[in-house]
Amino acid sequence: MTSPVLLMLNRPSHEAEAHEPAAAPFTSVDPSAAQVTVRDLGVTRGDGIFESISVSGGRAQALEPHLARFAVSARMLQLPAPDLDVWREAILAAIDEHDDVPESYIKTVLTRGVEGDGHGRPTGWVYMEPSADFTQARAEGIRVITLSRGYATTVERELAWLLQGAKTLSYAVNKAAGREAAARGADDVIFVSTDGYLLEGPTANVILRFGNRLVTPPTDTGILAGTTQADIFAHAEELGMDTAYELVTPDDLRAADAAWLVSSVRHAAPVRSVDGDDRPIDAEFTKAINTHLLTRRN
């Protein structure tokens, strides 16, 4: 059985003091042993950010876009800026230390640190383990339900303090949405704004296909900018397809030739039913997308 890898960062931000001034930038530690204090604000308040990065063929996929988004999330939460050089080095070290498996993932976590610490030192770690088996979801598709997100597409402009568009550790609502989907006999969720537009899934972006055109909701609606979605669009453009960021509705979802929820670790999962209504999946194009995602060299 493949063991996970955990690296704790000594100085996750160049804007804050190191935890141990003379120590190395990061240290490999026992992932089964206690590493984070119960007073860490990431634990007690969900006050922190993270990224999940797919690893295939010994390479971190879309590493630079993930690091860039990590830094954006830190700015949105007014966390000390992550030292991306150190994080990059730690990610590559985790890959070197981890057993070679077909698919794995890395999670980078940065929290505000220990409450009452007095030094403003964030906590940071890089964790790596094998991915779950998503073969069935990729091949046969997933059943989704639509749920209201409770805000309009203007949320990011009008209610910036809600931190929409940041990848934070505050995932209680997303997990509750997943439980609601399971209770209704579905696999996942697509959130809908109060003004009637599709947003995103709890852990994924939405892509619709209309003929030779791929469409996804724009990020100024308060959704997370997707690294996987961006890679799929770039690949589609290389194939001669058109791509667009547009407001789309649940009716558009039902009328689309195909639809996917796409994310960094599950990759492209075709939507095979919406609110209990079956819809076709494009198995051939889905396979091509996932093959591309798993063999990327960036």
C-alpha positions as a LaTeX table, in Angstrom:
\begin{tabular}{lrrr}
\hline
Residue & $x$ (\AA) & $y$ (\AA) & $z$ (\AA) \\
\hline
Met1 & 0.00 & 0.00 & 0.00 \\
Thr2 & 1.35 & 3.41 & $-0.99$ \\
Ser3 & 2.07 & 5.69 & 1.96 \\
Pro4 & 1.13 & 9.39 & 1.84 \\
Val5 & 3.79 & 12.10 & 2.00 \\
Leu6 & 3.62 & 15.18 & 4.21 \\
Leu7 & 5.99 & 18.14 & 4.16 \\
Met8 & 5.62 & 20.92 & 6.75 \\
Leu9 & 6.84 & 24.34 & 5.66 \\
Asn10 & 9.09 & 26.20 & 8.04 \\
Arg11 & 8.59 & 29.56 & 6.34 \\
Pro12 & 5.54 & 29.40 & 4.06 \\
Ser13 & 5.59 & 33.17 & 3.49 \\
His14 & 8.49 & 35.54 & 2.92 \\
Glu15 & 6.40 & 38.19 & 4.70 \\
Ala16 & 6.45 & 36.37 & 8.05 \\
Glu17 & 8.99 & 34.91 & 10.43 \\
Ala18 & 10.14 & 31.34 & 10.04 \\
His19 & 8.95 & 28.89 & 12.69 \\
Glu20 & 12.56 & 27.77 & 13.22 \\
Pro21 & 15.03 & 30.46 & 12.02 \\
Ala22 & 17.93 & 28.09 & 11.31 \\
Ala23 & 15.89 & 25.21 & 9.90 \\
Ala24 & 15.37 & 24.13 & 6.28 \\
Pro25 & 12.50 & 25.65 & 4.26 \\
Phe26 & 10.46 & 22.48 & 4.69 \\
Thr27 & 10.73 & 19.10 & 6.38 \\
Ser28 & 9.31 & 15.68 & 5.56 \\
Val29 & 7.36 & 14.40 & 8.56 \\
Asp30 & 5.25 & 11.43 & 9.59 \\
Pro31 & 1.76 & 12.05 & 8.12 \\
Ser32 & 0.18 & 9.84 & 10.80 \\
Ala33 & 1.62 & 11.94 & 13.66 \\
Ala34 & 0.17 & 15.17 & 15.04 \\
Gln35 & 1.57 & 18.19 & 13.18 \\
Val36 & $-0.97$ & 21.01 & 13.63 \\
Thr37 & $-2.05$ & 22.47 & 16.95 \\
Val38 & $-5.73$ & 22.55 & 17.92 \\
Arg39 & $-5.40$ & 26.35 & 18.18 \\
Asp40 & $-4.50$ & 26.74 & 14.52 \\
Leu41 & $-7.00$ & 29.06 & 12.87 \\
Gly42 & $-7.27$ & 26.74 & 9.90 \\
Val43 & $-8.68$ & 24.13 & 12.27 \\
Thr44 & $-10.82$ & 26.31 & 14.52 \\
Arg45 & $-12.09$ & 28.85 & 11.95 \\
Gly46 & $-11.42$ & 27.44 & 8.50 \\
Asp47 & $-9.25$ & 30.54 & 8.09 \\
Gly48 & $-6.95$ & 29.53 & 5.28 \\
Ile49 & $-6.62$ & 28.51 & 1.66 \\
Phe50 & $-5.71$ & 25.42 & $-0.32$ \\
Glu51 & $-5.08$ & 23.99 & $-3.77$ \\
Ser52 & $-5.51$ & 20.43 & $-5.04$ \\
Ile53 & $-3.08$ & 19.49 & $-7.80$ \\
Ser54 & $-3.28$ & 16.37 & $-9.94$ \\
Val55 & $-0.06$ & 14.39 & $-10.39$ \\
Ser56 & 0.28 & 12.05 & $-13.37$ \\
Gly57 & 3.41 & 10.53 & $-14.81$ \\
Gly58 & 5.45 & 12.08 & $-12.02$ \\
Arg59 & 4.41 & 15.62 & $-12.99$ \\
Ala60 & 2.24 & 18.15 & $-11.16$ \\
Gln61 & $-0.38$ & 19.18 & $-13.69$ \\
Ala62 & $-0.98$ & 22.91 & $-14.23$ \\
Leu63 & 1.45 & 23.65 & $-11.41$ \\
Glu64 & 2.03 & 27.32 & $-12.22$ \\
Pro65 & $-1.69$ & 28.17 & $-12.60$ \\
His66 & $-2.34$ & 26.47 & $-9.27$ \\
Leu67 & 0.42 & 28.44 & $-7.57$ \\
Ala68 & $-0.86$ & 31.67 & $-9.11$ \\
Arg69 & $-4.38$ & 30.97 & $-7.85$ \\
Phe70 & $-2.95$ & 30.10 & $-4.41$ \\
Ala71 & $-1.40$ & 33.57 & $-4.28$ \\
Val72 & $-4.66$ & 35.23 & $-5.40$ \\
Ser73 & $-6.61$ & 33.43 & $-2.67$ \\
Ala74 & $-4.04$ & 34.58 & $-0.10$ \\
Arg75 & $-4.47$ & 38.20 & $-1.20$ \\
Met76 & $-8.25$ & 37.93 & $-0.99$ \\
Leu77 & $-8.01$ & 36.66 & 2.60 \\
Gln78 & $-5.23$ & 39.15 & 3.44 \\
Leu79 & $-2.94$ & 36.29 & 4.43 \\
Pro80 & 0.83 & 36.70 & 4.28 \\
Ala81 & 1.80 & 36.09 & 0.66 \\
Pro82 & 2.98 & 32.51 & 0.07 \\
Asp83 & 6.62 & 32.19 & $-0.98$ \\
Leu84 & 5.86 & 30.46 & $-4.27$ \\
Asp85 & 9.47 & 29.38 & $-4.81$ \\
Val86 & 9.43 & 27.47 & $-1.54$ \\
Trp87 & 5.99 & 25.99 & $-2.23$ \\
Arg88 & 7.07 & 24.90 & $-5.71$ \\
Glu89 & 10.20 & 23.26 & $-4.31$ \\
Ala90 & 8.17 & 21.47 & $-1.63$ \\
Ile91 & 5.66 & 20.19 & $-4.20$ \\
Leu92 & 8.43 & 18.78 & $-6.37$ \\
Ala93 & 10.09 & 17.23 & $-3.31$ \\
Ala94 & 6.81 & 15.54 & $-2.35$ \\
Ile95 & 6.57 & 14.03 & $-5.84$ \\
Asp96 & 10.14 & 12.74 & $-5.60$ \\
Glu97 & 9.41 & 11.16 & $-2.21$ \\
His98 & 6.05 & 9.62 & $-3.14$ \\
Asp99 & 5.76 & 6.19 & $-4.76$ \\
Asp100 & 5.15 & 6.28 & $-8.51$ \\
Val101 & 1.44 & 5.53 & $-9.08$ \\
Pro102 & $-0.77$ & 6.20 & $-12.14$ \\
Glu103 & $-2.69$ & 9.06 & $-10.52$ \\
Ser104 & $-2.16$ & 10.94 & $-7.29$ \\
Tyr105 & $-2.81$ & 14.41 & $-5.97$ \\
Ile106 & $-1.14$ & 17.07 & $-3.88$ \\
Lys107 & $-2.93$ & 19.40 & $-1.49$ \\
Thr108 & $-1.22$ & 22.64 & $-0.48$ \\
Val109 & $-2.63$ & 24.33 & 2.64 \\
Leu110 & $-1.84$ & 27.75 & 4.11 \\
Thr111 & $-3.60$ & 28.90 & 7.29 \\
Arg112 & $-3.41$ & 32.14 & 9.28 \\
Gly113 & $-1.51$ & 30.24 & 11.93 \\
Val114 & $-1.95$ & 29.71 & 15.63 \\
Glu115 & $-4.44$ & 31.97 & 17.38 \\
Gly116 & $-2.65$ & 34.23 & 19.86 \\
Asp117 & 0.78 & 33.33 & 18.47 \\
Gly118 & 1.81 & 37.00 & 18.43 \\
His119 & 4.18 & 36.58 & 15.48 \\
Gly120 & 1.74 & 36.45 & 12.59 \\
Arg121 & 3.32 & 33.22 & 11.31 \\
Pro122 & 1.11 & 31.21 & 8.96 \\
Thr123 & 1.04 & 27.44 & 8.94 \\
Gly124 & 1.73 & 25.62 & 5.69 \\
Trp125 & 1.99 & 22.07 & 4.45 \\
Val126 & 2.09 & 19.94 & 1.31 \\
Tyr127 & 0.32 & 16.59 & 1.42 \\
Met128 & 0.38 & 13.91 & $-1.31$ \\
Glu129 & $-1.43$ & 10.60 & $-1.70$ \\
Pro130 & $-2.90$ & 8.40 & $-4.47$ \\
Ser131 & $-6.11$ & 9.64 & $-6.04$ \\
Ala132 & $-9.42$ & 7.85 & $-5.74$ \\
Asp133 & $-10.56$ & 5.79 & $-8.72$ \\
Phe134 & $-12.71$ & 8.02 & $-10.92$ \\
Thr135 & $-12.92$ & 5.60 & $-13.85$ \\
Gln136 & $-16.67$ & 5.10 & $-13.53$ \\
Ala137 & $-17.49$ & 8.80 & $-13.17$ \\
Arg138 & $-15.39$ & 9.65 & $-16.21$ \\
Ala139 & $-16.78$ & 6.85 & $-18.39$ \\
Glu140 & $-20.43$ & 6.60 & $-17.33$ \\
Gly141 & $-21.07$ & 10.12 & $-16.11$ \\
Ile142 & $-22.58$ & 11.61 & $-12.97$ \\
Arg143 & $-26.06$ & 12.58 & $-11.85$ \\
Val144 & $-26.39$ & 16.19 & $-10.69$ \\
Ile145 & $-29.02$ & 18.32 & $-9.04$ \\
Thr146 & $-29.28$ & 22.08 & $-9.22$ \\
Leu147 & $-29.34$ & 23.98 & $-5.92$ \\
Ser148 & $-29.62$ & 27.69 & $-5.17$ \\
Arg149 & $-26.37$ & 29.25 & $-3.97$ \\
Gly150 & $-28.35$ & 32.00 & $-2.24$ \\
Tyr151 & $-26.78$ & 34.99 & $-3.96$ \\
Ala152 & $-26.87$ & 36.77 & $-7.32$ \\
Thr153 & $-24.15$ & 36.87 & $-9.97$ \\
Thr154 & $-23.22$ & 40.36 & $-8.70$ \\
Val155 & $-21.93$ & 38.96 & $-5.38$ \\
Glu156 & $-18.23$ & 39.37 & $-6.14$ \\
Arg157 & $-18.64$ & 43.04 & $-7.04$ \\
Glu158 & $-21.11$ & 43.97 & $-4.31$ \\
Leu159 & $-20.21$ & 41.66 & $-1.40$ \\
Ala160 & $-16.45$ & 41.21 & $-1.62$ \\
Trp161 & $-16.21$ & 40.19 & 2.05 \\
Leu162 & $-17.97$ & 36.90 & 1.25 \\
Leu163 & $-14.72$ & 35.84 & $-0.48$ \\
Gln164 & $-16.41$ & 34.26 & $-3.48$ \\
Gly165 & $-13.73$ & 33.29 & $-5.97$ \\
Ala166 & $-11.17$ & 32.42 & $-3.28$ \\
Lys167 & $-10.29$ & 28.77 & $-2.63$ \\
Thr168 & $-10.70$ & 28.76 & 1.13 \\
Leu169 & $-10.79$ & 26.02 & 3.76 \\
Ser170 & $-14.38$ & 27.03 & 4.66 \\
Tyr171 & $-16.07$ & 24.09 & 2.92 \\
Ala172 & $-18.99$ & 23.38 & 5.26 \\
Val173 & $-21.57$ & 24.61 & 2.73 \\
Asn174 & $-19.97$ & 22.67 & $-0.11$ \\
Lys175 & $-19.96$ & 19.47 & 1.96 \\
Ala176 & $-23.59$ & 20.06 & 2.95 \\
Ala177 & $-24.49$ & 20.41 & $-0.73$ \\
Gly178 & $-22.84$ & 17.08 & $-1.43$ \\
Arg179 & $-24.89$ & 15.42 & 1.32 \\
Glu180 & $-28.05$ & 16.96 & $-0.13$ \\
Ala181 & $-27.17$ & 15.52 & $-3.53$ \\
Ala182 & $-26.66$ & 12.07 & $-2.01$ \\
Ala183 & $-29.97$ & 12.31 & $-0.16$ \\
Arg184 & $-31.68$ & 12.96 & $-3.50$ \\
Gly185 & $-29.95$ & 10.05 & $-5.21$ \\
Ala186 & $-27.44$ & 12.19 & $-7.11$ \\
Asp187 & $-23.65$ & 12.37 & $-7.27$ \\
Asp188 & $-22.98$ & 16.10 & $-7.38$ \\
Val189 & $-24.42$ & 19.61 & $-7.50$ \\
Ile190 & $-24.47$ & 22.59 & $-9.82$ \\
Phe191 & $-25.18$ & 25.81 & $-7.95$ \\
Val192 & $-27.56$ & 28.38 & $-9.43$ \\
Ser193 & $-27.59$ & 32.11 & $-8.61$ \\
Thr194 & $-30.69$ & 33.86 & $-7.30$ \\
Asp195 & $-30.93$ & 35.70 & $-10.63$ \\
Gly196 & $-31.16$ & 32.40 & $-12.47$ \\
Tyr197 & $-27.68$ & 31.56 & $-13.82$ \\
Leu198 & $-25.44$ & 28.54 & $-13.47$ \\
Leu199 & $-22.40$ & 29.04 & $-11.25$ \\
Glu200 & $-20.21$ & 26.02 & $-10.40$ \\
Gly201 & $-20.20$ & 22.76 & $-8.52$ \\
Pro202 & $-19.01$ & 22.47 & $-4.90$ \\
Thr203 & $-15.60$ & 21.34 & $-6.17$ \\
Ala204 & $-15.80$ & 21.76 & $-9.94$ \\
Asn205 & $-16.43$ & 24.11 & $-12.85$ \\
Val206 & $-19.23$ & 23.65 & $-15.38$ \\
Ile207 & $-18.62$ & 23.32 & $-19.12$ \\
Leu208 & $-21.41$ & 23.06 & $-21.71$ \\
Arg209 & $-21.03$ & 22.05 & $-25.34$ \\
Phe210 & $-23.18$ & 23.47 & $-28.12$ \\
Gly211 & $-22.02$ & 21.97 & $-31.40$ \\
Asn212 & $-18.41$ & 23.03 & $-31.93$ \\
Arg213 & $-18.51$ & 25.51 & $-29.05$ \\
Leu214 & $-17.63$ & 25.15 & $-25.36$ \\
Val215 & $-19.11$ & 27.58 & $-22.84$ \\
Thr216 & $-18.48$ & 28.10 & $-19.12$ \\
Pro217 & $-19.82$ & 30.73 & $-16.67$ \\
Pro218 & $-17.60$ & 33.83 & $-16.26$ \\
Thr219 & $-15.57$ & 34.17 & $-13.08$ \\
Asp220 & $-16.97$ & 37.63 & $-12.23$ \\
Thr221 & $-20.12$ & 35.83 & $-11.07$ \\
Gly222 & $-18.36$ & 34.86 & $-7.83$ \\
Ile223 & $-17.01$ & 31.47 & $-8.90$ \\
Leu224 & $-13.53$ & 30.04 & $-8.74$ \\
Ala225 & $-11.35$ & 30.40 & $-11.82$ \\
Gly226 & $-10.76$ & 26.81 & $-12.91$ \\
Thr227 & $-7.28$ & 25.57 & $-13.84$ \\
Thr228 & $-8.71$ & 22.39 & $-15.38$ \\
Gln229 & $-11.40$ & 24.32 & $-17.25$ \\
Ala230 & $-8.73$ & 26.65 & $-18.65$ \\
Asp231 & $-6.64$ & 23.68 & $-19.86$ \\
Ile232 & $-9.68$ & 22.12 & $-21.51$ \\
Phe233 & $-10.48$ & 25.37 & $-23.30$ \\
Ala234 & $-6.89$ & 25.70 & $-24.52$ \\
His235 & $-6.97$ & 22.13 & $-25.83$ \\
Ala236 & $-10.35$ & 22.66 & $-27.50$ \\
Glu237 & $-9.04$ & 25.77 & $-29.26$ \\
Glu238 & $-6.11$ & 23.73 & $-30.58$ \\
Leu239 & $-8.70$ & 21.35 & $-32.03$ \\
Gly240 & $-10.41$ & 24.25 & $-33.81$ \\
Met241 & $-13.33$ & 24.61 & $-31.40$ \\
Asp242 & $-14.72$ & 27.92 & $-30.18$ \\
Thr243 & $-14.76$ & 28.72 & $-26.46$ \\
Ala244 & $-16.61$ & 31.38 & $-24.49$ \\
Tyr245 & $-17.25$ & 32.68 & $-20.97$ \\
Glu246 & $-20.95$ & 33.49 & $-20.85$ \\
Leu247 & $-23.90$ & 33.55 & $-18.52$ \\
Val248 & $-25.86$ & 30.32 & $-18.93$ \\
Thr249 & $-29.09$ & 29.11 & $-17.36$ \\
Pro250 & $-30.46$ & 25.75 & $-16.18$ \\
Asp251 & $-32.44$ & 25.65 & $-19.44$ \\
Asp252 & $-29.15$ & 25.99 & $-21.34$ \\
Leu253 & $-27.78$ & 23.08 & $-19.33$ \\
Arg254 & $-30.70$ & 20.91 & $-20.36$ \\
Ala255 & $-30.45$ & 22.01 & $-24.00$ \\
Ala256 & $-26.69$ & 21.54 & $-24.35$ \\
Asp257 & $-25.30$ & 18.77 & $-26.54$ \\
Ala258 & $-23.10$ & 17.72 & $-23.62$ \\
Ala259 & $-22.10$ & 18.96 & $-20.17$ \\
Trp260 & $-19.29$ & 18.27 & $-17.71$ \\
Leu261 & $-18.19$ & 19.06 & $-14.21$ \\
Val262 & $-14.42$ & 19.48 & $-14.39$ \\
Ser263 & $-11.89$ & 19.59 & $-11.57$ \\
Ser264 & $-8.22$ & 19.04 & $-10.89$ \\
Val265 & $-8.37$ & 15.48 & $-9.55$ \\
Arg266 & $-11.57$ & 13.92 & $-10.95$ \\
His267 & $-10.92$ & 15.71 & $-14.27$ \\
Ala268 & $-13.89$ & 15.74 & $-16.69$ \\
Ala269 & $-17.02$ & 13.96 & $-15.46$ \\
Pro270 & $-19.87$ & 14.05 & $-18.00$ \\
Val271 & $-23.30$ & 14.99 & $-16.68$ \\
Arg272 & $-25.74$ & 12.19 & $-17.46$ \\
Ser273 & $-28.79$ & 13.47 & $-15.62$ \\
Val274 & $-30.00$ & 16.82 & $-14.27$ \\
Asp275 & $-32.58$ & 16.89 & $-11.47$ \\
Gly276 & $-33.59$ & 13.35 & $-12.35$ \\
Asp277 & $-33.90$ & 13.91 & $-16.11$ \\
Asp278 & $-31.52$ & 11.82 & $-18.20$ \\
Arg279 & $-29.39$ & 13.54 & $-20.80$ \\
Pro280 & $-26.86$ & 12.27 & $-23.36$ \\
Ile281 & $-23.13$ & 12.18 & $-22.71$ \\
Asp282 & $-20.35$ & 12.55 & $-25.26$ \\
Ala283 & $-18.22$ & 9.56 & $-24.31$ \\
Glu284 & $-15.71$ & 9.98 & $-27.13$ \\
Phe285 & $-14.97$ & 13.64 & $-26.45$ \\
Thr286 & $-14.89$ & 13.02 & $-22.71$ \\
Lys287 & $-12.27$ & 10.32 & $-23.19$ \\
Ala288 & $-10.21$ & 12.68 & $-25.36$ \\
Ile289 & $-10.42$ & 15.44 & $-22.73$ \\
Asn290 & $-9.33$ & 13.16 & $-19.91$ \\
Thr291 & $-6.51$ & 11.66 & $-21.96$ \\
His292 & $-5.25$ & 15.17 & $-22.61$ \\
Leu293 & $-5.51$ & 16.14 & $-18.93$ \\
Leu294 & $-3.63$ & 13.04 & $-17.80$ \\
Thr295 & $-0.80$ & 13.50 & $-20.32$ \\
Arg296 & $-0.25$ & 17.25 & $-20.07$ \\
Arg297 & 3.38 & 18.29 & $-19.94$ \\
Asn298 & 2.81 & 21.67 & $-18.24$ \\
\hline
\end{tabular}
